Each structure stands twice: as C-alpha cells, then as structure tokens.
Amino acid sequence: MADVHFIDLADELLRRYPNLSIGREYNEHEKCYWQCQRAQGWRCTCSCQARNHAGGSWMDPWNVLAEDNSIIDRVTWTWMAVELKTPEAH
C-alpha cells in the first residue's frame, strides 16, 4: 500500500472493525531531530516511531491498546493494537 493512504485506510478499517493491529517500519538507530519533531504528518522512520510528529496528534483519534516491536528480515517494526476513541474521550 502506498504510505499516502495509510491514515485514511486505518481510519476506515477502524470504522468497520473494533480493533486493528497496525505495523510500521522504523529505524531504531535513526535519531529524532528537529525536522522530525516539527513535522506535521505521520510519515517517519526514525526512532521516535512518529510519536514526535506534530506532538503525536496524528494518533489522537486512536486509543493504543498494546504495543510491541519486532525484527523481520533485519527491518525493525513497531506494532500497535488500536481502537477508535469514543466521541467523549476524543
């Protein structure tokens, strides 16, 4: 899937299913610099796993239920189990 559709696809799947497991590649050795911290979107491969992009606001609609990291073919992935926040909590 093209990464430009990541958030839209995740949000649509969460409208249809209560929980979703999302995997994203990242580089644990890539430091999180000011360019990353000032970024507005969610696209990131650095060690912050896009948590610092716009203060992590791209994840505001989600409750993160669990997180884990794994290495697949020498590539590090972060996995999140998420659900949509209820309107009161959002």
PDB file of N, CA, C and O in Angstrom:
ATOM      1  N   MET A   1       0.846  -1.171   0.000  1.00  0.00           N
ATOM      2  CA  MET A   1       0.000   0.000   0.000  1.00  0.00           C
ATOM      3  C   MET A   1       0.892   1.234   0.000  1.00  0.00           C
ATOM      4  O   MET A   1       1.888   1.279   0.722  1.00  0.00           O
ATOM      5  N   ALA A   2       0.549   2.218  -0.789  1.00  0.00           N
ATOM      6  CA  ALA A   2       1.264   3.488  -0.779  1.00  0.00           C
ATOM      7  C   ALA A   2       1.046   4.165   0.570  1.00  0.00           C
ATOM      8  O   ALA A   2      -0.078   4.215   1.070  1.00  0.00           O
ATOM      9  N   ASP A   3       2.120   4.682   1.155  1.00  0.00           N
ATOM     10  CA  ASP A   3       2.005   5.252   2.504  1.00  0.00           C
ATOM     11  C   ASP A   3       1.106   6.481   2.557  1.00  0.00           C
ATOM     12  O   ASP A   3       0.644   6.846   3.638  1.00  0.00           O
ATOM     13  N   VAL A   4       0.843   7.126   1.429  1.00  0.00           N
ATOM     14  CA  VAL A   4      -0.037   8.292   1.414  1.00  0.00           C
ATOM     15  C   VAL A   4      -1.455   7.920   1.865  1.00  0.00           C
ATOM     16  O   VAL A   4      -2.203   8.786   2.319  1.00  0.00           O
ATOM     17  N   HIS A   5      -1.829   6.649   1.745  1.00  0.00           N
ATOM     18  CA  HIS A   5      -3.174   6.190   2.114  1.00  0.00           C
ATOM     19  C   HIS A   5      -3.243   5.566   3.515  1.00  0.00           C
ATOM     20  O   HIS A   5      -4.311   5.125   3.941  1.00  0.00           O
ATOM     21  N   PHE A   6      -2.138   5.526   4.215  1.00  0.00           N
ATOM     22  CA  PHE A   6      -2.057   4.821   5.499  1.00  0.00           C
ATOM     23  C   PHE A   6      -3.129   5.266   6.499  1.00  0.00           C
ATOM     24  O   PHE A   6      -3.899   4.439   6.989  1.00  0.00           O
ATOM     25  N   ILE A   7      -3.181   6.544   6.799  1.00  0.00           N
ATOM     26  CA  ILE A   7      -4.116   7.040   7.819  1.00  0.00           C
ATOM     27  C   ILE A   7      -5.561   6.855   7.374  1.00  0.00           C
ATOM     28  O   ILE A   7      -6.402   6.423   8.163  1.00  0.00           O
ATOM     29  N   ASP A   8      -5.856   7.180   6.115  1.00  0.00           N
ATOM     30  CA  ASP A   8      -7.226   7.017   5.624  1.00  0.00           C
ATOM     31  C   ASP A   8      -7.668   5.556   5.687  1.00  0.00           C
ATOM     32  O   ASP A   8      -8.791   5.260   6.095  1.00  0.00           O
ATOM     33  N   LEU A   9      -6.791   4.655   5.287  1.00  0.00           N
ATOM     34  CA  LEU A   9      -7.130   3.228   5.337  1.00  0.00           C
ATOM     35  C   LEU A   9      -7.312   2.760   6.776  1.00  0.00           C
ATOM     36  O   LEU A   9      -8.273   2.053   7.079  1.00  0.00           O
ATOM     37  N   ALA A  10      -6.403   3.147   7.662  1.00  0.00           N
ATOM     38  CA  ALA A  10      -6.526   2.749   9.066  1.00  0.00           C
ATOM     39  C   ALA A  10      -7.830   3.266   9.669  1.00  0.00           C
ATOM     40  O   ALA A  10      -8.526   2.530  10.369  1.00  0.00           O
ATOM     41  N   ASP A  11      -8.161   4.524   9.402  1.00  0.00           N
ATOM     42  CA  ASP A  11      -9.404   5.087   9.953  1.00  0.00           C
ATOM     43  C   ASP A  11     -10.639   4.380   9.399  1.00  0.00           C
ATOM     44  O   ASP A  11     -11.587   4.117  10.139  1.00  0.00           O
ATOM     45  N   GLU A  12     -10.635   4.072   8.100  1.00  0.00           N
ATOM     46  CA  GLU A  12     -11.779   3.374   7.515  1.00  0.00           C
ATOM     47  C   GLU A  12     -11.917   1.963   8.086  1.00  0.00           C
ATOM     48  O   GLU A  12     -13.027   1.516   8.377  1.00  0.00           O
ATOM     49  N   LEU A  13     -10.799   1.265   8.245  1.00  0.00           N
ATOM     50  CA  LEU A  13     -10.860  -0.079   8.836  1.00  0.00           C
ATOM     51  C   LEU A  13     -11.357  -0.022  10.276  1.00  0.00           C
ATOM     52  O   LEU A  13     -12.094  -0.908  10.710  1.00  0.00           O
ATOM     53  N   LEU A  14     -10.961   1.012  11.022  1.00  0.00           N
ATOM     54  CA  LEU A  14     -11.425   1.145  12.401  1.00  0.00           C
ATOM     55  C   LEU A  14     -12.907   1.497  12.485  1.00  0.00           C
ATOM     56  O   LEU A  14     -13.549   1.208  13.494  1.00  0.00           O
ATOM     57  N   ARG A  15     -13.446   2.100  11.468  1.00  0.00           N
ATOM     58  CA  ARG A  15     -14.893   2.341  11.439  1.00  0.00           C
ATOM     59  C   ARG A  15     -15.649   1.020  11.248  1.00  0.00           C
ATOM     60  O   ARG A  15     -16.771   0.864  11.729  1.00  0.00           O
ATOM     61  N   ARG A  16     -15.027   0.081  10.546  1.00  0.00           N
ATOM     62  CA  ARG A  16     -15.675  -1.195  10.243  1.00  0.00           C
ATOM     63  C   ARG A  16     -15.409  -2.272  11.291  1.00  0.00           C
ATOM     64  O   ARG A  16     -16.253  -3.140  11.514  1.00  0.00           O
ATOM     65  N   TYR A  17     -14.248  -2.224  11.934  1.00  0.00           N
ATOM     66  CA  TYR A  17     -13.842  -3.252  12.899  1.00  0.00           C
ATOM     67  C   TYR A  17     -13.443  -2.567  14.202  1.00  0.00           C
ATOM     68  O   TYR A  17     -12.875  -1.475  14.170  1.00  0.00           O
ATOM     69  N   PRO A  18     -13.728  -3.178  15.333  1.00  0.00           N
ATOM     70  CA  PRO A  18     -13.477  -2.506  16.615  1.00  0.00           C
ATOM     71  C   PRO A  18     -11.998  -2.307  16.940  1.00  0.00           C
ATOM     72  O   PRO A  18     -11.635  -1.310  17.564  1.00  0.00           O
ATOM     73  N   ASN A  19     -11.148  -3.235  16.529  1.00  0.00           N
ATOM     74  CA  ASN A  19      -9.724  -3.151  16.844  1.00  0.00           C
ATOM     75  C   ASN A  19      -8.916  -3.410  15.585  1.00  0.00           C
ATOM     76  O   ASN A  19      -9.372  -4.080  14.658  1.00  0.00           O
ATOM     77  N   LEU A  20      -7.708  -2.865  15.573  1.00  0.00           N
ATOM     78  CA  LEU A  20      -6.847  -3.013  14.410  1.00  0.00           C
ATOM     79  C   LEU A  20      -5.409  -3.118  14.881  1.00  0.00           C
ATOM     80  O   LEU A  20      -5.004  -2.422  15.812  1.00  0.00           O
ATOM     81  N   SER A  21      -4.645  -3.974  14.249  1.00  0.00           N
ATOM     82  CA  SER A  21      -3.211  -4.074  14.508  1.00  0.00           C
ATOM     83  C   SER A  21      -2.493  -3.366  13.372  1.00  0.00           C
ATOM     84  O   SER A  21      -2.661  -3.721  12.205  1.00  0.00           O
ATOM     85  N   ILE A  22      -1.699  -2.370  13.711  1.00  0.00           N
ATOM     86  CA  ILE A  22      -1.012  -1.553  12.719  1.00  0.00           C
ATOM     87  C   ILE A  22       0.490  -1.760  12.877  1.00  0.00           C
ATOM     88  O   ILE A  22       1.037  -1.616  13.970  1.00  0.00           O
ATOM     89  N   GLY A  23       1.144  -2.097  11.777  1.00  0.00           N
ATOM     90  CA  GLY A  23       2.599  -2.265  11.767  1.00  0.00           C
ATOM     91  C   GLY A  23       3.245  -1.182  10.939  1.00  0.00           C
ATOM     92  O   GLY A  23       2.790  -0.875   9.837  1.00  0.00           O
ATOM     93  N   ARG A  24       4.320  -0.597  11.476  1.00  0.00           N
ATOM     94  CA  ARG A  24       5.059   0.450  10.767  1.00  0.00           C
ATOM     95  C   ARG A  24       6.545   0.197  10.907  1.00  0.00           C
ATOM     96  O   ARG A  24       7.039  -0.115  11.990  1.00  0.00           O
ATOM     97  N   GLU A  25       7.246   0.335   9.803  1.00  0.00           N
ATOM     98  CA  GLU A  25       8.703   0.178   9.802  1.00  0.00           C
ATOM     99  C   GLU A  25       9.349   1.415  10.418  1.00  0.00           C
ATOM    100  O   GLU A  25       8.875   2.535  10.228  1.00  0.00           O
ATOM    101  N   TYR A  26      10.433   1.201  11.155  1.00  0.00           N
ATOM    102  CA  TYR A  26      11.212   2.327  11.664  1.00  0.00           C
ATOM    103  C   TYR A  26      12.657   1.900  11.847  1.00  0.00           C
ATOM    104  O   TYR A  26      12.973   0.711  11.823  1.00  0.00           O
ATOM    105  N   ASN A  27      13.531   2.881  12.030  1.00  0.00           N
ATOM    106  CA  ASN A  27      14.960   2.624  12.211  1.00  0.00           C
ATOM    107  C   ASN A  27      15.339   3.036  13.625  1.00  0.00           C
ATOM    108  O   ASN A  27      15.403   4.225  13.936  1.00  0.00           O
ATOM    109  N   GLU A  28      15.586   2.061  14.472  1.00  0.00           N
ATOM    110  CA  GLU A  28      15.894   2.360  15.872  1.00  0.00           C
ATOM    111  C   GLU A  28      17.199   3.130  16.039  1.00  0.00           C
ATOM    112  O   GLU A  28      17.445   3.685  17.111  1.00  0.00           O
ATOM    113  N   HIS A  29      18.044   3.179  15.006  1.00  0.00           N
ATOM    114  CA  HIS A  29      19.326   3.885  15.086  1.00  0.00           C
ATOM    115  C   HIS A  29      19.268   5.288  14.495  1.00  0.00           C
ATOM    116  O   HIS A  29      20.244   6.033  14.591  1.00  0.00           O
ATOM    117  N   GLU A  30      18.144   5.664  13.884  1.00  0.00           N
ATOM    118  CA  GLU A  30      17.977   6.997  13.313  1.00  0.00           C
ATOM    119  C   GLU A  30      17.458   7.925  14.407  1.00  0.00           C
ATOM    120  O   GLU A  30      16.347   7.748  14.908  1.00  0.00           O
ATOM    121  N   LYS A  31      18.267   8.910  14.770  1.00  0.00           N
ATOM    122  CA  LYS A  31      17.875   9.823  15.839  1.00  0.00           C
ATOM    123  C   LYS A  31      16.714  10.717  15.401  1.00  0.00           C
ATOM    124  O   LYS A  31      16.534  11.001  14.217  1.00  0.00           O
ATOM    125  N   CYS A  32      15.951  11.142  16.372  1.00  0.00           N
ATOM    126  CA  CYS A  32      14.821  12.037  16.136  1.00  0.00           C
ATOM    127  C   CYS A  32      15.330  13.475  16.261  1.00  0.00           C
ATOM    128  O   CYS A  32      15.586  13.956  17.365  1.00  0.00           O
ATOM    129  N   TYR A  33      15.474  14.147  15.133  1.00  0.00           N
ATOM    130  CA  TYR A  33      15.982  15.518  15.108  1.00  0.00           C
ATOM    131  C   TYR A  33      14.833  16.513  14.992  1.00  0.00           C
ATOM    132  O   TYR A  33      13.670  16.120  14.893  1.00  0.00           O
ATOM    133  N   TRP A  34      15.162  17.801  15.003  1.00  0.00           N
ATOM    134  CA  TRP A  34      14.156  18.859  14.975  1.00  0.00           C
ATOM    135  C   TRP A  34      13.266  18.771  13.744  1.00  0.00           C
ATOM    136  O   TRP A  34      12.089  19.125  13.813  1.00  0.00           O
ATOM    137  N   GLN A  35      13.813  18.298  12.597  1.00  0.00           N
ATOM    138  CA  GLN A  35      12.981  18.185  11.405  1.00  0.00           C
ATOM    139  C   GLN A  35      11.819  17.227  11.645  1.00  0.00           C
ATOM    140  O   GLN A  35      10.697  17.462  11.198  1.00  0.00           O
ATOM    141  N   CYS A  36      12.106  16.167  12.345  1.00  0.00           N
ATOM    142  CA  CYS A  36      11.077  15.192  12.687  1.00  0.00           C
ATOM    143  C   CYS A  36      10.107  15.788  13.700  1.00  0.00           C
ATOM    144  O   CYS A  36       8.892  15.663  13.549  1.00  0.00           O
ATOM    145  N   GLN A  37      10.630  16.420  14.709  1.00  0.00           N
ATOM    146  CA  GLN A  37       9.796  16.951  15.781  1.00  0.00           C
ATOM    147  C   GLN A  37       8.877  18.071  15.311  1.00  0.00           C
ATOM    148  O   GLN A  37       7.813  18.278  15.894  1.00  0.00           O
ATOM    149  N   ARG A  38       9.268  18.792  14.271  1.00  0.00           N
ATOM    150  CA  ARG A  38       8.432  19.869  13.720  1.00  0.00           C
ATOM    151  C   ARG A  38       7.532  19.389  12.583  1.00  0.00           C
ATOM    152  O   ARG A  38       6.706  20.155  12.086  1.00  0.00           O
ATOM    153  N   ALA A  39       7.678  18.157  12.174  1.00  0.00           N
ATOM    154  CA  ALA A  39       6.857  17.633  11.076  1.00  0.00           C
ATOM    155  C   ALA A  39       5.393  17.610  11.493  1.00  0.00           C
ATOM    156  O   ALA A  39       5.080  17.448  12.672  1.00  0.00           O
ATOM    157  N   GLN A  40       4.510  17.769  10.537  1.00  0.00           N
ATOM    158  CA  GLN A  40       3.086  17.809  10.836  1.00  0.00           C
ATOM    159  C   GLN A  40       2.373  16.488  10.581  1.00  0.00           C
ATOM    160  O   GLN A  40       1.323  16.236  11.172  1.00  0.00           O
ATOM    161  N   GLY A  41       2.912  15.656   9.730  1.00  0.00           N
ATOM    162  CA  GLY A  41       2.252  14.402   9.383  1.00  0.00           C
ATOM    163  C   GLY A  41       2.720  13.244  10.232  1.00  0.00           C
ATOM    164  O   GLY A  41       3.295  13.428  11.305  1.00  0.00           O
ATOM    165  N   TRP A  42       2.470  12.068   9.744  1.00  0.00           N
ATOM    166  CA  TRP A  42       2.784  10.852  10.475  1.00  0.00           C
ATOM    167  C   TRP A  42       3.947  10.103   9.834  1.00  0.00           C
ATOM    168  O   TRP A  42       4.436   9.129  10.406  1.00  0.00           O
ATOM    169  N   ARG A  43       4.399  10.537   8.660  1.00  0.00           N
ATOM    170  CA  ARG A  43       5.464   9.822   7.949  1.00  0.00           C
ATOM    171  C   ARG A  43       6.783   9.991   8.671  1.00  0.00           C
ATOM    172  O   ARG A  43       7.279  11.106   8.837  1.00  0.00           O
ATOM    173  N   CYS A  44       7.342   8.878   9.097  1.00  0.00           N
ATOM    174  CA  CYS A  44       8.560   8.906   9.882  1.00  0.00           C
ATOM    175  C   CYS A  44       9.157   7.512   9.912  1.00  0.00           C
ATOM    176  O   CYS A  44       8.430   6.522  10.004  1.00  0.00           O
ATOM    177  N   THR A  45      10.469   7.430   9.835  1.00  0.00           N
ATOM    178  CA  THR A  45      11.137   6.145  10.013  1.00  0.00           C
ATOM    179  C   THR A  45      12.152   6.212  11.140  1.00  0.00           C
ATOM    180  O   THR A  45      12.892   5.252  11.352  1.00  0.00           O
ATOM    181  N   CYS A  46      12.208   7.321  11.870  1.00  0.00           N
ATOM    182  CA  CYS A  46      13.234   7.444  12.911  1.00  0.00           C
ATOM    183  C   CYS A  46      12.817   6.726  14.196  1.00  0.00           C
ATOM    184  O   CYS A  46      11.733   6.150  14.282  1.00  0.00           O
ATOM    185  N   SER A  47      13.678   6.774  15.162  1.00  0.00           N
ATOM    186  CA  SER A  47      13.489   6.013  16.399  1.00  0.00           C
ATOM    187  C   SER A  47      12.284   6.457  17.221  1.00  0.00           C
ATOM    188  O   SER A  47      11.840   5.715  18.098  1.00  0.00           O
ATOM    189  N   CYS A  48      11.741   7.654  16.962  1.00  0.00           N
ATOM    190  CA  CYS A  48      10.561   8.098  17.723  1.00  0.00           C
ATOM    191  C   CYS A  48       9.283   7.408  17.244  1.00  0.00           C
ATOM    192  O   CYS A  48       8.242   7.506  17.894  1.00  0.00           O
ATOM    193  N   GLN A  49       9.361   6.708  16.106  1.00  0.00           N
ATOM    194  CA  GLN A  49       8.218   5.986  15.546  1.00  0.00           C
ATOM    195  C   GLN A  49       7.045   6.932  15.274  1.00  0.00           C
ATOM    196  O   GLN A  49       5.883   6.548  15.409  1.00  0.00           O
ATOM    197  N   ALA A  50       7.366   8.179  14.888  1.00  0.00           N
ATOM    198  CA  ALA A  50       6.418   9.253  14.558  1.00  0.00           C
ATOM    199  C   ALA A  50       5.655   9.779  15.770  1.00  0.00           C
ATOM    200  O   ALA A  50       4.693  10.530  15.605  1.00  0.00           O
ATOM    201  N   ARG A  51       6.050   9.411  16.957  1.00  0.00           N
ATOM    202  CA  ARG A  51       5.395   9.916  18.171  1.00  0.00           C
ATOM    203  C   ARG A  51       5.613  11.429  18.326  1.00  0.00           C
ATOM    204  O   ARG A  51       4.775  12.117  18.909  1.00  0.00           O
ATOM    205  N   ASN A  52       6.731  11.945  17.807  1.00  0.00           N
ATOM    206  CA  ASN A  52       7.046  13.367  17.960  1.00  0.00           C
ATOM    207  C   ASN A  52       6.485  14.229  16.838  1.00  0.00           C
ATOM    208  O   ASN A  52       6.517  15.455  16.948  1.00  0.00           O
ATOM    209  N   HIS A  53       5.976  13.642  15.772  1.00  0.00           N
ATOM    210  CA  HIS A  53       5.417  14.416  14.671  1.00  0.00           C
ATOM    211  C   HIS A  53       4.144  15.109  15.146  1.00  0.00           C
ATOM    212  O   HIS A  53       3.185  14.468  15.575  1.00  0.00           O
ATOM    213  N   ALA A  54       4.165  16.414  15.058  1.00  0.00           N
ATOM    214  CA  ALA A  54       3.016  17.220  15.499  1.00  0.00           C
ATOM    215  C   ALA A  54       2.581  16.812  16.908  1.00  0.00           C
ATOM    216  O   ALA A  54       1.391  16.816  17.224  1.00  0.00           O
ATOM    217  N   GLY A  55       3.535  16.466  17.734  1.00  0.00           N
ATOM    218  CA  GLY A  55       3.234  16.047  19.103  1.00  0.00           C
ATOM    219  C   GLY A  55       2.459  14.744  19.173  1.00  0.00           C
ATOM    220  O   GLY A  55       1.811  14.453  20.178  1.00  0.00           O
ATOM    221  N   GLY A  56       2.524  13.962  18.106  1.00  0.00           N
ATOM    222  CA  GLY A  56       1.789  12.694  18.076  1.00  0.00           C
ATOM    223  C   GLY A  56       0.308  12.874  17.790  1.00  0.00           C
ATOM    224  O   GLY A  56      -0.469  11.930  17.931  1.00  0.00           O
ATOM    225  N   SER A  57      -0.101  14.100  17.381  1.00  0.00           N
ATOM    226  CA  SER A  57      -1.529  14.382  17.199  1.00  0.00           C
ATOM    227  C   SER A  57      -2.173  13.552  16.087  1.00  0.00           C
ATOM    228  O   SER A  57      -3.396  13.419  16.050  1.00  0.00           O
ATOM    229  N   TRP A  58      -1.375  12.999  15.191  1.00  0.00           N
ATOM    230  CA  TRP A  58      -1.950  12.162  14.125  1.00  0.00           C
ATOM    231  C   TRP A  58      -2.598  10.907  14.699  1.00  0.00           C
ATOM    232  O   TRP A  58      -3.413  10.269  14.033  1.00  0.00           O
ATOM    233  N   MET A  59      -2.238  10.550  15.934  1.00  0.00           N
ATOM    234  CA  MET A  59      -2.827   9.381  16.590  1.00  0.00           C
ATOM    235  C   MET A  59      -3.972   9.754  17.524  1.00  0.00           C
ATOM    236  O   MET A  59      -4.513   8.879  18.200  1.00  0.00           O
ATOM    237  N   ASP A  60      -4.356  11.029  17.581  1.00  0.00           N
ATOM    238  CA  ASP A  60      -5.398  11.476  18.511  1.00  0.00           C
ATOM    239  C   ASP A  60      -6.700  10.688  18.423  1.00  0.00           C
ATOM    240  O   ASP A  60      -7.317  10.451  19.462  1.00  0.00           O
ATOM    241  N   PRO A  61      -7.158  10.265  17.232  1.00  0.00           N
ATOM    242  CA  PRO A  61      -8.434   9.533  17.186  1.00  0.00           C
ATOM    243  C   PRO A  61      -8.360   8.114  17.748  1.00  0.00           C
ATOM    244  O   PRO A  61      -9.388   7.450  17.885  1.00  0.00           O
ATOM    245  N   TRP A  62      -7.151   7.644  18.075  1.00  0.00           N
ATOM    246  CA  TRP A  62      -6.977   6.245  18.477  1.00  0.00           C
ATOM    247  C   TRP A  62      -6.639   6.088  19.954  1.00  0.00           C
ATOM    248  O   TRP A  62      -5.929   6.911  20.533  1.00  0.00           O
ATOM    249  N   ASN A  63      -7.151   5.034  20.547  1.00  0.00           N
ATOM    250  CA  ASN A  63      -6.651   4.520  21.822  1.00  0.00           C
ATOM    251  C   ASN A  63      -5.655   3.427  21.473  1.00  0.00           C
ATOM    252  O   ASN A  63      -5.986   2.491  20.745  1.00  0.00           O
ATOM    253  N   VAL A  64      -4.448   3.540  21.985  1.00  0.00           N
ATOM    254  CA  VAL A  64      -3.447   2.493  21.777  1.00  0.00           C
ATOM    255  C   VAL A  64      -3.632   1.473  22.892  1.00  0.00           C
ATOM    256  O   VAL A  64      -3.455   1.787  24.069  1.00  0.00           O
ATOM    257  N   LEU A  65      -3.987   0.255  22.514  1.00  0.00           N
ATOM    258  CA  LEU A  65      -4.286  -0.800  23.480  1.00  0.00           C
ATOM    259  C   LEU A  65      -3.050  -1.589  23.879  1.00  0.00           C
ATOM    260  O   LEU A  65      -2.934  -2.036  25.020  1.00  0.00           O
ATOM    261  N   ALA A  66      -2.124  -1.762  22.936  1.00  0.00           N
ATOM    262  CA  ALA A  66      -0.899  -2.519  23.200  1.00  0.00           C
ATOM    263  C   ALA A  66       0.126  -2.155  22.140  1.00  0.00           C
ATOM    264  O   ALA A  66      -0.230  -1.727  21.042  1.00  0.00           O
ATOM    265  N   GLU A  67       1.386  -2.323  22.469  1.00  0.00           N
ATOM    266  CA  GLU A  67       2.467  -2.052  21.521  1.00  0.00           C
ATOM    267  C   GLU A  67       3.541  -3.124  21.649  1.00  0.00           C
ATOM    268  O   GLU A  67       3.752  -3.699  22.717  1.00  0.00           O
ATOM    269  N   ASP A  68       4.211  -3.376  20.535  1.00  0.00           N
ATOM    270  CA  ASP A  68       5.311  -4.337  20.522  1.00  0.00           C
ATOM    271  C   ASP A  68       6.214  -3.993  19.345  1.00  0.00           C
ATOM    272  O   ASP A  68       5.773  -3.368  18.380  1.00  0.00           O
ATOM    273  N   ASN A  69       7.446  -4.391  19.421  1.00  0.00           N
ATOM    274  CA  ASN A  69       8.399  -4.224  18.335  1.00  0.00           C
ATOM    275  C   ASN A  69       8.893  -5.590  17.909  1.00  0.00           C
ATOM    276  O   ASN A  69       8.966  -6.516  18.716  1.00  0.00           O
ATOM    277  N   SER A  70       9.232  -5.709  16.632  1.00  0.00           N
ATOM    278  CA  SER A  70       9.781  -6.960  16.136  1.00  0.00           C
ATOM    279  C   SER A  70      10.745  -6.663  14.998  1.00  0.00           C
ATOM    280  O   SER A  70      10.719  -5.581  14.411  1.00  0.00           O
ATOM    281  N   ILE A  71      11.589  -7.632  14.699  1.00  0.00           N
ATOM    282  CA  ILE A  71      12.521  -7.525  13.587  1.00  0.00           C
ATOM    283  C   ILE A  71      12.152  -8.607  12.587  1.00  0.00           C
ATOM    284  O   ILE A  71      12.103  -9.793  12.914  1.00  0.00           O
ATOM    285  N   ILE A  72      11.892  -8.167  11.352  1.00  0.00           N
ATOM    286  CA  ILE A  72      11.533  -9.082  10.277  1.00  0.00           C
ATOM    287  C   ILE A  72      12.494  -8.810   9.121  1.00  0.00           C
ATOM    288  O   ILE A  72      12.534  -7.702   8.587  1.00  0.00           O
ATOM    289  N   ASP A  73      13.262  -9.821   8.743  1.00  0.00           N
ATOM    290  CA  ASP A  73      14.247  -9.663   7.665  1.00  0.00           C
ATOM    291  C   ASP A  73      15.151  -8.460   7.892  1.00  0.00           C
ATOM    292  O   ASP A  73      15.381  -7.673   6.973  1.00  0.00           O
ATOM    293  N   ARG A  74      15.665  -8.313   9.107  1.00  0.00           N
ATOM    294  CA  ARG A  74      16.585  -7.251   9.515  1.00  0.00           C
ATOM    295  C   ARG A  74      15.961  -5.852   9.466  1.00  0.00           C
ATOM    296  O   ARG A  74      16.684  -4.856   9.465  1.00  0.00           O
ATOM    297  N   VAL A  75      14.650  -5.769   9.428  1.00  0.00           N
ATOM    298  CA  VAL A  75      13.933  -4.496   9.459  1.00  0.00           C
ATOM    299  C   VAL A  75      13.131  -4.448  10.752  1.00  0.00           C
ATOM    300  O   VAL A  75      12.428  -5.401  11.088  1.00  0.00           O
ATOM    301  N   THR A  76      13.238  -3.326  11.485  1.00  0.00           N
ATOM    302  CA  THR A  76      12.537  -3.176  12.754  1.00  0.00           C
ATOM    303  C   THR A  76      11.148  -2.591  12.505  1.00  0.00           C
ATOM    304  O   THR A  76      10.984  -1.613  11.776  1.00  0.00           O
ATOM    305  N   TRP A  77      10.159  -3.218  13.131  1.00  0.00           N
ATOM    306  CA  TRP A  77       8.763  -2.797  13.002  1.00  0.00           C
ATOM    307  C   TRP A  77       8.192  -2.508  14.380  1.00  0.00           C
ATOM    308  O   TRP A  77       8.531  -3.165  15.365  1.00  0.00           O
ATOM    309  N   THR A  78       7.331  -1.525  14.427  1.00  0.00           N
ATOM    310  CA  THR A  78       6.543  -1.279  15.632  1.00  0.00           C
ATOM    311  C   THR A  78       5.108  -1.688  15.315  1.00  0.00           C
ATOM    312  O   THR A  78       4.591  -1.402  14.235  1.00  0.00           O
ATOM    313  N   TRP A  79       4.480  -2.353  16.263  1.00  0.00           N
ATOM    314  CA  TRP A  79       3.098  -2.832  16.101  1.00  0.00           C
ATOM    315  C   TRP A  79       2.248  -2.231  17.191  1.00  0.00           C
ATOM    316  O   TRP A  79       2.626  -2.227  18.363  1.00  0.00           O
ATOM    317  N   MET A  80       1.094  -1.722  16.798  1.00  0.00           N
ATOM    318  CA  MET A  80       0.157  -1.153  17.760  1.00  0.00           C
ATOM    319  C   MET A  80      -1.207  -1.789  17.561  1.00  0.00           C
ATOM    320  O   MET A  80      -1.684  -1.913  16.433  1.00  0.00           O
ATOM    321  N   ALA A  81      -1.826  -2.187  18.642  1.00  0.00           N
ATOM    322  CA  ALA A  81      -3.236  -2.569  18.615  1.00  0.00           C
ATOM    323  C   ALA A  81      -3.989  -1.312  19.007  1.00  0.00           C
ATOM    324  O   ALA A  81      -3.750  -0.740  20.070  1.00  0.00           O
ATOM    325  N   VAL A  82      -4.915  -0.879  18.129  1.00  0.00           N
ATOM    326  CA  VAL A  82      -5.622   0.378  18.368  1.00  0.00           C
ATOM    327  C   VAL A  82      -7.126   0.200  18.196  1.00  0.00           C
ATOM    328  O   VAL A  82      -7.594  -0.752  17.572  1.00  0.00           O
ATOM    329  N   GLU A  83      -7.857   1.132  18.760  1.00  0.00           N
ATOM    330  CA  GLU A  83      -9.308   1.244  18.559  1.00  0.00           C
ATOM    331  C   GLU A  83      -9.602   2.731  18.449  1.00  0.00           C
ATOM    332  O   GLU A  83      -8.804   3.554  18.897  1.00  0.00           O
ATOM    333  N   LEU A  84     -10.729   3.085  17.861  1.00  0.00           N
ATOM    334  CA  LEU A  84     -11.134   4.483  17.813  1.00  0.00           C
ATOM    335  C   LEU A  84     -11.576   4.930  19.194  1.00  0.00           C
ATOM    336  O   LEU A  84     -12.239   4.184  19.915  1.00  0.00           O
ATOM    337  N   LYS A  85     -11.212   6.139  19.556  1.00  0.00           N
ATOM    338  CA  LYS A  85     -11.677   6.718  20.815  1.00  0.00           C
ATOM    339  C   LYS A  85     -13.168   6.987  20.709  1.00  0.00           C
ATOM    340  O   LYS A  85     -13.689   7.251  19.626  1.00  0.00           O
ATOM    341  N   THR A  86     -13.832   6.919  21.820  1.00  0.00           N
ATOM    342  CA  THR A  86     -15.248   7.288  21.837  1.00  0.00           C
ATOM    343  C   THR A  86     -15.339   8.804  21.689  1.00  0.00           C
ATOM    344  O   THR A  86     -14.398   9.502  22.065  1.00  0.00           O
ATOM    345  N   PRO A  87     -16.427   9.334  21.160  1.00  0.00           N
ATOM    346  CA  PRO A  87     -16.538  10.789  20.959  1.00  0.00           C
ATOM    347  C   PRO A  87     -16.298  11.590  22.225  1.00  0.00           C
ATOM    348  O   PRO A  87     -15.743  12.686  22.145  1.00  0.00           O
ATOM    349  N   GLU A  88     -16.686  11.098  23.380  1.00  0.00           N
ATOM    350  CA  GLU A  88     -16.484  11.827  24.636  1.00  0.00           C
ATOM    351  C   GLU A  88     -15.002  11.942  24.969  1.00  0.00           C
ATOM    352  O   GLU A  88     -14.565  12.962  25.501  1.00  0.00           O
ATOM    353  N   ALA A  89     -14.215  10.891  24.657  1.00  0.00           N
ATOM    354  CA  ALA A  89     -12.801  10.865  25.026  1.00  0.00           C
ATOM    355  C   ALA A  89     -11.941  11.564  23.991  1.00  0.00           C
ATOM    356  O   ALA A  89     -10.770  11.834  24.257  1.00  0.00           O
ATOM    357  N   HIS A  90     -12.476  11.861  22.835  1.00  0.00           N
ATOM    358  CA  HIS A  90     -11.694  12.400  21.721  1.00  0.00           C
ATOM    359  C   HIS A  90     -11.687  13.895  21.706  1.00  0.00           C
ATOM    360  O   HIS A  90     -11.071  14.500  20.829  1.00  0.00           O
TER     361      HIS A  90
END
